[in-house]
Amino acid sequence: METSMLHHQGGVLPAGRESSAPIGWVIRTLRDQEMPSAEIRAILGAEGPELVRRYMEIHRERLQERLDDQRRALARIERLLVEASLGRGDRSPASGGVQ
Protein backbone atom coordinates (compact mmCIF):
# COMPACT_ATOMS: atom_id res chain seq x y z
CA MET A 1 0.00 0.00 0.00
CA GLU A 2 1.47 3.35 -0.93
CA THR A 3 1.62 6.29 1.45
CA SER A 4 -0.66 8.34 -0.81
CA MET A 5 -3.26 5.57 -0.66
CA LEU A 6 -3.21 5.65 3.13
CA HIS A 7 -3.70 9.40 3.10
CA HIS A 8 -6.71 9.05 0.83
CA GLN A 9 -8.21 6.15 2.78
CA GLY A 10 -8.60 7.94 6.07
CA GLY A 11 -5.76 10.42 6.47
CA VAL A 12 -4.00 8.37 9.13
CA LEU A 13 -0.40 7.98 8.02
CA PRO A 14 1.71 11.10 8.64
CA ALA A 15 3.21 12.85 5.61
CA GLY A 16 6.63 11.54 4.65
CA ARG A 17 6.23 8.23 6.47
CA GLU A 18 7.04 5.28 4.25
CA SER A 19 4.31 2.71 4.00
CA SER A 20 4.83 -0.99 4.46
CA ALA A 21 2.71 -4.05 5.06
CA PRO A 22 3.32 -3.92 8.85
CA ILE A 23 2.17 -0.28 9.03
CA GLY A 24 -0.93 -1.12 7.00
CA TRP A 25 -1.65 -4.04 9.31
CA VAL A 26 -1.15 -1.85 12.39
CA ILE A 27 -3.55 0.77 11.08
CA ARG A 28 -6.20 -1.79 10.10
CA THR A 29 -5.91 -3.59 13.43
CA LEU A 30 -6.17 -0.41 15.49
CA ARG A 31 -9.16 0.72 13.42
CA ASP A 32 -10.78 -2.70 13.88
CA GLN A 33 -10.35 -2.20 17.63
CA GLU A 34 -12.06 1.18 17.30
CA MET A 35 -9.08 3.30 18.24
CA PRO A 36 -9.85 6.90 17.25
CA SER A 37 -8.08 8.04 14.06
CA ALA A 38 -6.52 10.98 15.88
CA GLU A 39 -4.84 8.60 18.33
CA ILE A 40 -3.61 6.37 15.50
CA ARG A 41 -2.07 9.44 13.83
CA ALA A 42 -0.47 10.45 17.13
CA ILE A 43 1.03 7.00 17.61
CA LEU A 44 2.39 6.83 14.07
CA GLY A 45 3.92 10.28 14.43
CA ALA A 46 5.26 9.76 17.95
CA GLU A 47 8.87 10.75 18.49
CA GLY A 48 9.50 8.31 21.29
CA PRO A 49 8.26 5.04 22.79
CA GLU A 50 6.79 6.68 25.90
CA LEU A 51 4.03 8.38 23.91
CA VAL A 52 3.30 5.20 21.97
CA ARG A 53 3.03 3.22 25.21
CA ARG A 54 0.76 5.83 26.79
CA TYR A 55 -1.68 5.84 23.86
CA MET A 56 -1.71 2.05 23.82
CA GLU A 57 -2.38 1.95 27.57
CA ILE A 58 -5.24 4.43 27.22
CA HIS A 59 -6.76 2.29 24.49
CA ARG A 60 -6.29 -0.92 26.51
CA GLU A 61 -8.15 0.75 29.39
CA ARG A 62 -10.93 1.79 27.01
CA LEU A 63 -11.21 -1.77 25.67
CA GLN A 64 -11.23 -3.20 29.20
CA GLU A 65 -14.07 -0.85 30.19
CA ARG A 66 -16.10 -2.01 27.18
CA LEU A 67 -15.42 -5.65 28.01
CA ASP A 68 -16.45 -5.09 31.62
CA ASP A 69 -19.69 -3.42 30.45
CA GLN A 70 -20.42 -6.35 28.13
CA ARG A 71 -19.75 -8.88 30.88
CA ARG A 72 -22.13 -7.04 33.24
CA ALA A 73 -24.81 -6.96 30.53
CA LEU A 74 -24.40 -10.69 29.88
CA ALA A 75 -24.64 -11.42 33.60
CA ARG A 76 -27.92 -9.46 33.80
CA ILE A 77 -29.26 -11.29 30.75
CA GLU A 78 -28.26 -14.63 32.23
CA ARG A 79 -30.01 -13.82 35.54
CA LEU A 80 -33.19 -12.82 33.71
CA LEU A 81 -33.16 -15.93 31.52
CA VAL A 82 -32.46 -18.24 34.46
CA GLU A 83 -35.29 -16.66 36.47
CA ALA A 84 -37.65 -17.02 33.50
CA SER A 85 -36.66 -20.63 32.95
CA LEU A 86 -37.38 -21.59 36.57
CA GLY A 87 -41.09 -21.35 35.90
CA ARG A 88 -40.86 -23.54 32.78
CA GLY A 89 -39.14 -26.53 34.34
CA ASP A 90 -35.69 -27.98 33.81
CA ARG A 91 -34.46 -27.48 30.27
CA SER A 92 -30.77 -27.90 30.93
CA PRO A 93 -28.56 -29.61 28.33
CA ALA A 94 -28.34 -32.65 30.64
CA SER A 95 -32.13 -33.11 30.55
CA GLY A 96 -32.26 -32.77 26.77
CA GLY A 97 -34.15 -29.49 26.92
CA VAL A 98 -31.68 -27.49 24.82
CA GLN A 99 -31.62 -28.20 21.12
Wavefront OBJ file of the C-alpha trace (Angstrom):
o trace
v 0.000 0.000 0.000
v 1.468 3.348 -0.931
v 1.621 6.293 1.447
v -0.660 8.338 -0.811
v -3.263 5.570 -0.660
v -3.205 5.650 3.134
v -3.702 9.404 3.099
v -6.710 9.047 0.831
v -8.208 6.146 2.778
v -8.596 7.944 6.068
v -5.759 10.418 6.475
v -4.004 8.372 9.129
v -0.399 7.979 8.016
v 1.712 11.105 8.643
v 3.212 12.855 5.612
v 6.625 11.542 4.648
v 6.225 8.226 6.470
v 7.042 5.277 4.245
v 4.308 2.709 3.996
v 4.832 -0.988 4.458
v 2.707 -4.052 5.063
v 3.318 -3.919 8.851
v 2.165 -0.275 9.029
v -0.930 -1.118 7.003
v -1.650 -4.041 9.310
v -1.145 -1.849 12.385
v -3.553 0.774 11.077
v -6.199 -1.793 10.096
v -5.914 -3.591 13.428
v -6.166 -0.406 15.489
v -9.157 0.724 13.421
v -10.782 -2.697 13.882
v -10.347 -2.203 17.628
v -12.063 1.181 17.302
v -9.076 3.300 18.242
v -9.850 6.902 17.247
v -8.078 8.038 14.059
v -6.521 10.981 15.883
v -4.845 8.601 18.326
v -3.612 6.374 15.502
v -2.067 9.436 13.830
v -0.467 10.454 17.125
v 1.028 6.996 17.606
v 2.387 6.830 14.068
v 3.921 10.278 14.426
v 5.258 9.757 17.946
v 8.874 10.751 18.487
v 9.503 8.305 21.293
v 8.260 5.042 22.790
v 6.785 6.682 25.899
v 4.033 8.379 23.915
v 3.296 5.199 21.971
v 3.033 3.221 25.211
v 0.762 5.828 26.792
v -1.682 5.845 23.862
v -1.711 2.053 23.819
v -2.375 1.947 27.572
v -5.243 4.432 27.223
v -6.761 2.286 24.492
v -6.288 -0.925 26.511
v -8.149 0.748 29.394
v -10.930 1.792 27.013
v -11.214 -1.771 25.667
v -11.233 -3.204 29.196
v -14.070 -0.849 30.188
v -16.105 -2.013 27.179
v -15.423 -5.650 28.014
v -16.454 -5.091 31.624
v -19.693 -3.422 30.445
v -20.422 -6.346 28.129
v -19.753 -8.881 30.884
v -22.129 -7.039 33.238
v -24.808 -6.963 30.532
v -24.398 -10.692 29.880
v -24.640 -11.422 33.604
v -27.921 -9.458 33.796
v -29.259 -11.289 30.749
v -28.261 -14.633 32.235
v -30.011 -13.823 35.535
v -33.193 -12.822 33.707
v -33.163 -15.928 31.522
v -32.463 -18.241 34.457
v -35.289 -16.663 36.466
v -37.650 -17.016 33.496
v -36.663 -20.631 32.951
v -37.378 -21.592 36.573
v -41.092 -21.350 35.900
v -40.860 -23.541 32.782
v -39.137 -26.533 34.335
v -35.690 -27.978 33.810
v -34.458 -27.477 30.268
v -30.773 -27.895 30.929
v -28.560 -29.612 28.331
v -28.342 -32.646 30.645
v -32.130 -33.114 30.547
v -32.262 -32.772 26.772
v -34.150 -29.486 26.920
v -31.679 -27.488 24.823
v -31.617 -28.197 21.120
l 1 2 3 4 5 6 7 8 9 10 11 12 13 14 15 16 17 18 19 20 21 22 23 24 25 26 27 28 29 30 31 32 33 34 35 36 37 38 39 40 41 42 43 44 45 46 47 48 49 50 51 52 53 54 55 56 57 58 59 60 61 62 63 64 65 66 67 68 69 70 71 72 73 74 75 76 77 78 79 80 81 82 83 84 85 86 87 88 89 90 91 92 93 94 95 96 97 98 99
